[in-house]
Amino acid sequence: MNLDNFIHKKWMIRAICLASLGRGLTSPNPMVGAVILDKKGKLISEGFHQKTGMPHAEAMAFNNLKNDPHGGTLYVNLEPCCHEGKTPPCVDRIISSGIKKVFISIKDPDLRVAGRGIRLLEDAGIEVNLGLCEKEALELNKSFIHKNLNGSAYGVLKWAMSIDGRVGLKNGESKWITNEKSRSFVHKLRTDFDAIIIGGNTLRKDNPILTTRGLKKLEPLRVVFTRTLDLPQKAKLWDTELSNTLVVYDSSTANEEYLKRIPNNVDIEKVSSDEPKLLTQILADKGCNKVLWECGPELATAAVKAGCIQEFITFVAPKIIGGENGMNPFSDFKFKSMNEIMNLNLQEIKSINNDIYLRSIAK
């Protein structure tokens, strides 16, 4: 790598690091950072998109200028927007600033942009360089990209199990398989998500609260996906002072008389079947880029089969539960050959006290 390439990469990595400061706060928008150098190559401003509704990264950087950007360079990890939304188009601000060179990691998959921002910059005589730190930029905004390309939220399935693969006893008891530090780590993990999904059975058995325990100011939306609507009249999720709750039910099988059990402060939507893909599309429409599935084996299996899960997070505790009828993280996939089984690529592994944390993606 020559010196110029090294310098350009350094500034783009800085922009990506800035962008990551908005993690868990920007949906339905992407995470974006911007760095501005003057014509002598000196840093004169930087910014990042802090949360939805606030100025975009480029606008924040221009608002923070310490010197004249005319003839300078802008580094941004995502193609600047060229449409009017909650904030003005960033392309117009770049063009009017006198910036002469722009480095962009990746194109914006949003069809309102999708290359138009780059063309407008080039038409204005600005030199545009695309692809710097592409891999890092794609990883940072993978959930935003997935939602825009597929029309459904990016899904992560999480479960905790014993070393012999059990998620609970035969009688359903499962508290607690993992240690306290692992459970605290889950609360922090949830801050990266826009919604947390469980099934009706998990609500009935565990009565979870599904929050970050105050680690995130705007808690993730809590979602119950149910076939029957046979839900308890009293549940922690019905307390929407903590966070909003959404119940999504299958109108073809549910007893809608049970709707009377659900408090008026809880949002309710119906779908035409128990197909999990319908749920991820609803959540995408609600502005959720990334959702965490913390459901039981039946819904987890259905979500995997439907292509709703892009990542898998597993906590393994060095405990043995045993029993032929012990609870498993999945129900029967009905594989008949080892050639049919699902293979994963392990992305991350670490020890949390005596537990093991694994993050994987499907091959």
C-alpha positions as CSV (number, residue, x, y, z in Angstrom):
1,M,0.0,0.0,0.0
2,N,1.5,3.4,-1.0
3,L,1.5,6.4,1.3
4,D,-1.5,8.1,-0.3
5,N,-3.7,4.9,0.0
6,F,-2.6,4.5,3.6
7,I,-3.6,8.1,4.4
8,H,-7.0,7.8,2.6
9,K,-7.7,4.5,4.5
10,K,-6.8,6.1,7.8
11,W,-9.4,8.9,7.3
12,M,-12.1,6.5,6.1
13,I,-11.5,4.2,9.1
14,R,-12.0,7.3,11.3
15,A,-15.3,8.0,9.5
16,I,-16.4,4.4,10.1
17,C,-15.5,4.6,13.8
18,L,-17.5,7.8,14.1
19,A,-20.4,6.1,12.4
20,S,-20.4,3.3,14.9
21,L,-21.1,5.7,17.7
22,G,-24.7,5.8,16.4
23,R,-25.1,2.0,16.9
24,G,-28.6,1.0,17.9
25,L,-29.9,4.6,17.6
26,T,-30.2,5.5,13.9
27,S,-32.9,3.0,12.5
28,P,-34.4,3.2,10.0
29,N,-31.4,5.2,8.9
30,P,-27.9,3.8,8.5
31,M,-24.9,4.5,10.6
32,V,-22.8,7.1,8.9
33,G,-19.7,9.1,9.7
34,A,-18.0,11.9,7.8
35,V,-14.5,13.5,7.9
36,I,-13.6,16.7,6.2
37,L,-10.0,17.8,5.3
38,D,-9.0,21.2,3.9
39,K,-7.1,21.6,0.6
40,K,-3.8,21.1,2.5
41,G,-5.0,17.7,4.0
42,K,-5.6,19.1,7.5
43,L,-8.6,17.8,9.5
44,I,-11.1,20.6,9.8
45,S,-14.3,18.8,10.8
46,E,-16.0,15.5,11.4
47,G,-19.5,14.3,12.4
48,F,-21.8,11.3,12.6
49,H,-25.5,10.6,12.4
50,Q,-26.4,10.4,16.1
51,K,-30.0,9.2,15.8
52,T,-33.0,9.3,13.4
53,G,-34.4,12.8,12.9
54,M,-31.1,14.5,13.7
55,P,-28.7,15.9,11.1
56,H,-26.9,13.4,8.9
57,A,-23.2,12.9,9.3
58,E,-22.2,15.2,6.4
59,A,-24.5,18.0,7.7
60,M,-23.1,17.6,11.2
61,A,-19.5,17.8,9.9
62,F,-20.3,21.0,7.9
63,N,-21.9,22.5,10.9
64,N,-18.7,21.9,12.9
65,L,-16.3,23.4,10.4
66,K,-13.1,25.0,11.8
67,N,-11.9,26.2,8.4
68,D,-12.9,26.8,4.8
69,P,-13.6,23.4,3.1
70,H,-13.2,24.8,-0.4
71,G,-10.9,22.6,-2.4
72,G,-10.9,20.0,0.3
73,T,-11.8,16.3,0.7
74,L,-14.7,14.5,2.3
75,Y,-14.6,10.9,3.6
76,V,-18.0,9.2,4.2
77,N,-18.8,5.5,4.6
78,L,-22.1,5.6,2.7
79,E,-23.2,7.5,-0.4
80,P,-24.6,10.9,0.5
81,C,-28.3,11.2,0.3
82,C,-29.9,13.2,-2.5
83,H,-33.6,13.2,-1.4
84,E,-35.6,15.4,1.0
85,G,-36.5,13.5,4.1
86,K,-36.5,14.6,7.8
87,T,-33.3,16.5,6.9
88,P,-32.2,18.3,3.7
89,P,-30.2,16.4,1.0
90,C,-26.5,16.1,1.9
91,V,-25.4,16.2,-1.8
92,D,-26.5,19.8,-2.1
93,R,-24.5,20.8,1.0
94,I,-21.4,19.1,-0.4
95,I,-21.6,20.7,-3.8
96,S,-22.2,24.2,-2.4
97,S,-19.3,23.8,0.0
98,G,-16.6,23.8,-2.7
99,I,-15.4,20.3,-1.8
100,K,-13.4,18.9,-4.7
101,K,-12.9,15.3,-3.8
102,V,-15.2,12.7,-2.1
103,F,-14.3,9.2,-0.9
104,I,-17.3,6.9,-0.4
105,S,-17.1,3.3,0.8
106,I,-20.3,1.9,-0.6
107,K,-23.4,3.0,-2.6
108,D,-26.7,3.5,-0.7
109,P,-29.1,0.6,-1.3
110,D,-32.0,2.8,-0.7
111,L,-33.7,3.2,-4.1
112,R,-34.2,6.9,-3.5
113,V,-30.4,7.2,-3.7
114,A,-28.8,4.1,-5.2
115,G,-26.1,5.9,-7.2
116,R,-27.9,9.1,-7.8
117,G,-26.0,10.9,-5.1
118,I,-22.7,9.9,-6.7
119,R,-23.9,11.0,-10.2
120,L,-25.0,14.4,-8.9
121,L,-21.5,15.0,-7.3
122,E,-19.7,14.0,-10.5
123,D,-22.0,16.2,-12.6
124,A,-21.0,19.1,-10.3
125,G,-17.3,18.4,-11.2
126,I,-16.4,16.7,-7.9
127,E,-14.0,13.8,-8.1
128,V,-15.7,10.7,-6.5
129,N,-13.8,7.6,-5.4
130,L,-15.9,4.6,-4.5
131,G,-15.0,1.5,-2.6
132,L,-12.5,2.6,0.0
133,C,-12.9,0.3,3.1
134,E,-15.8,-1.4,1.4
135,K,-15.7,-4.5,3.6
136,E,-15.7,-2.6,6.9
137,A,-18.6,-0.4,5.6
138,L,-20.7,-3.3,4.5
139,E,-20.2,-5.0,7.9
140,L,-21.2,-1.9,9.8
141,N,-24.5,-1.4,7.9
142,K,-25.3,-5.0,7.1
143,S,-28.8,-4.7,8.7
144,F,-29.7,-1.5,6.9
145,I,-28.5,-3.0,3.6
146,H,-30.4,-6.2,4.2
147,K,-33.6,-4.4,5.0
148,N,-33.4,-2.3,1.8
149,L,-32.5,-5.2,-0.5
150,N,-35.0,-7.7,1.0
151,G,-37.8,-5.6,2.5
152,S,-37.5,-7.5,5.8
153,A,-35.6,-6.9,9.0
154,Y,-32.2,-8.4,9.6
155,G,-32.6,-11.3,12.1
156,V,-30.4,-12.6,14.9
157,L,-31.4,-15.7,16.8
158,K,-30.1,-15.9,20.4
159,W,-30.3,-18.8,22.8
160,A,-28.5,-20.1,25.9
161,M,-27.9,-23.8,26.5
162,S,-26.0,-26.4,28.5
163,I,-22.9,-28.1,27.2
164,D,-25.1,-31.0,26.2
165,G,-27.3,-28.8,24.1
166,R,-30.3,-28.3,26.4
167,V,-32.2,-25.0,26.9
168,G,-34.2,-26.2,29.9
169,L,-35.5,-29.1,31.9
170,K,-38.3,-31.4,30.8
171,N,-40.7,-29.4,33.0
172,G,-39.7,-26.2,31.2
173,E,-37.6,-24.7,34.0
174,S,-34.6,-22.8,32.5
175,K,-33.5,-20.1,35.0
176,W,-30.7,-19.9,35.0
177,I,-28.5,-21.9,32.5
178,T,-25.9,-19.1,32.1
179,N,-24.1,-17.0,34.7
180,E,-24.9,-13.5,35.8
181,K,-22.2,-11.9,33.7
182,S,-23.6,-13.6,30.5
183,R,-27.0,-12.3,31.4
184,S,-25.7,-8.8,31.8
185,F,-24.0,-9.1,28.5
186,V,-27.3,-10.0,26.9
187,H,-28.8,-6.7,28.2
188,K,-25.9,-4.8,26.6
189,L,-26.4,-6.9,23.4
190,R,-30.0,-5.8,23.1
191,T,-29.0,-2.2,22.8
192,D,-28.0,-3.0,19.2
193,F,-31.5,-4.0,18.2
194,D,-34.7,-2.3,17.2
195,A,-37.0,-5.1,18.3
196,I,-37.0,-8.3,20.4
197,I,-39.2,-11.2,19.3
198,I,-40.7,-14.0,21.4
199,G,-43.6,-16.4,20.8
200,G,-46.7,-16.8,22.9
201,N,-45.3,-19.9,24.6
202,T,-42.3,-18.0,25.9
203,L,-44.6,-15.2,27.2
204,R,-46.7,-17.8,29.1
205,K,-43.8,-19.8,30.5
206,D,-41.2,-17.1,31.3
207,N,-43.1,-13.8,31.6
208,P,-39.9,-11.9,30.4
209,I,-39.4,-8.2,30.5
210,L,-37.1,-8.0,27.4
211,T,-35.3,-4.7,28.1
212,T,-31.7,-3.5,28.2
213,R,-32.3,-2.8,31.9
214,G,-31.9,0.9,31.2
215,L,-28.7,0.7,29.1
216,K,-30.6,2.2,26.1
217,K,-32.8,5.3,26.5
218,L,-35.2,4.2,23.8
219,E,-35.7,0.5,24.6
220,P,-36.2,-2.0,21.7
221,L,-39.8,-2.7,20.7
222,R,-41.0,-5.9,22.4
223,V,-42.9,-8.2,20.0
224,V,-45.1,-11.3,20.7
225,F,-45.8,-13.5,17.7
226,T,-48.8,-15.7,18.5
227,R,-51.0,-18.3,16.6
228,T,-53.7,-18.4,19.3
229,L,-53.8,-15.1,21.2
230,D,-54.1,-17.2,24.3
231,L,-51.9,-14.8,26.3
232,P,-51.9,-14.1,30.0
233,Q,-53.9,-11.1,31.2
234,K,-51.0,-10.1,33.5
235,A,-47.6,-9.9,32.0
236,K,-44.5,-7.7,32.3
237,L,-44.7,-6.9,28.6
238,W,-48.0,-5.2,29.2
239,D,-46.2,-2.4,31.1
240,T,-45.5,0.0,28.3
241,E,-43.9,2.6,30.6
242,L,-40.7,0.6,30.1
243,S,-41.0,0.0,26.4
244,N,-43.6,-0.3,23.6
245,T,-45.1,-3.8,23.0
246,L,-46.6,-5.2,19.8
247,V,-48.7,-8.3,19.6
248,V,-48.8,-9.9,16.1
249,Y,-51.2,-12.7,15.6
250,D,-52.3,-15.2,12.9
251,S,-55.8,-14.3,12.0
252,S,-56.4,-17.7,10.5
253,T,-56.0,-19.6,13.7
254,A,-56.3,-17.1,16.6
255,N,-59.4,-16.8,18.8
256,E,-59.9,-13.0,18.5
257,E,-62.1,-13.1,21.7
258,Y,-58.7,-13.2,23.5
259,L,-58.0,-9.7,22.3
260,K,-60.0,-8.5,25.3
261,R,-57.2,-9.8,27.6
262,I,-54.7,-7.4,26.1
263,P,-54.5,-3.9,27.5
264,N,-55.3,-0.9,25.2
265,N,-51.7,0.5,25.6
266,V,-50.4,-2.5,23.6
267,D,-50.3,-2.3,19.8
268,I,-51.9,-5.2,17.9
269,E,-51.6,-6.3,14.3
270,K,-52.9,-9.3,12.5
271,V,-51.3,-11.3,9.7
272,S,-52.8,-13.9,7.3
273,S,-50.7,-16.9,8.5
274,D,-48.0,-17.9,11.0
275,E,-45.3,-17.3,8.4
276,P,-42.4,-15.6,10.2
277,K,-41.4,-13.7,7.1
278,L,-44.6,-11.6,7.4
279,L,-43.5,-10.5,10.8
280,T,-40.1,-9.4,9.6
281,Q,-41.7,-7.4,6.8
282,I,-44.0,-5.7,9.3
283,L,-41.1,-4.7,11.5
284,A,-39.1,-3.4,8.5
285,D,-42.1,-1.2,7.6
286,K,-42.0,0.1,11.2
287,G,-38.4,1.2,10.7
288,C,-36.7,-1.8,12.3
289,N,-33.4,-2.6,10.7
290,K,-32.2,-5.3,13.1
291,V,-34.3,-7.6,15.3
292,L,-33.4,-10.2,18.0
293,W,-35.2,-13.4,18.2
294,E,-35.3,-14.8,21.8
295,C,-38.0,-17.3,21.1
296,G,-38.6,-21.0,21.8
297,P,-37.7,-24.0,19.6
298,E,-40.8,-24.1,17.4
299,L,-40.7,-20.4,16.4
300,A,-36.9,-20.5,16.1
301,T,-37.1,-23.4,13.7
302,A,-39.8,-21.8,11.6
303,A,-37.8,-18.5,11.5
304,V,-34.7,-20.3,10.3
305,K,-36.6,-22.2,7.7
306,A,-38.2,-19.0,6.4
307,G,-34.9,-17.3,6.0
308,C,-35.5,-14.8,8.7
309,I,-32.3,-15.5,10.6
310,Q,-29.0,-14.1,9.3
311,E,-26.9,-14.5,12.5
312,F,-26.8,-16.9,15.4
313,I,-25.7,-16.1,18.9
314,T,-25.2,-18.9,21.4
315,F,-24.3,-18.9,25.0
316,V,-22.9,-22.3,26.2
317,A,-22.7,-23.0,29.9
318,P,-20.5,-25.8,31.2
319,K,-23.4,-27.6,32.7
320,I,-25.1,-31.0,32.0
321,I,-28.9,-31.2,32.0
322,G,-29.4,-34.6,30.3
323,G,-32.6,-36.4,29.8
324,E,-34.1,-37.7,26.5
325,N,-36.9,-35.2,26.8
326,G,-34.8,-32.2,27.8
327,M,-35.7,-29.0,26.0
328,N,-33.7,-28.3,22.7
329,P,-33.1,-24.9,21.1
330,F,-34.8,-26.2,17.9
331,S,-37.6,-28.5,16.9
332,D,-37.3,-31.1,14.1
333,F,-35.9,-29.8,10.8
334,K,-36.7,-33.2,9.4
335,F,-33.2,-33.6,7.9
336,K,-32.7,-37.1,6.5
337,S,-29.1,-36.8,5.5
338,M,-26.0,-35.1,6.9
339,N,-25.8,-33.4,3.6
340,E,-29.0,-31.5,4.5
341,I,-27.9,-30.0,7.8
342,M,-27.2,-26.3,8.3
343,N,-23.5,-25.3,8.4
344,L,-22.4,-22.1,10.0
345,N,-19.4,-19.9,9.8
346,L,-18.1,-19.0,13.3
347,Q,-17.4,-15.3,13.4
348,E,-16.6,-14.7,17.0
349,I,-15.9,-16.7,20.2
350,K,-15.1,-15.5,23.7
351,S,-15.3,-16.6,27.3
352,I,-17.6,-14.8,29.7
353,N,-16.5,-16.0,33.1
354,N,-17.1,-19.8,32.8
355,D,-19.6,-19.5,29.8
356,I,-18.8,-19.4,26.1
357,Y,-20.2,-16.8,23.7
358,L,-20.4,-17.8,20.0
359,R,-21.6,-15.7,17.1
360,S,-22.1,-17.4,13.7
361,I,-23.6,-16.8,10.3
362,A,-25.1,-19.3,7.8
363,K,-22.8,-20.4,5.0
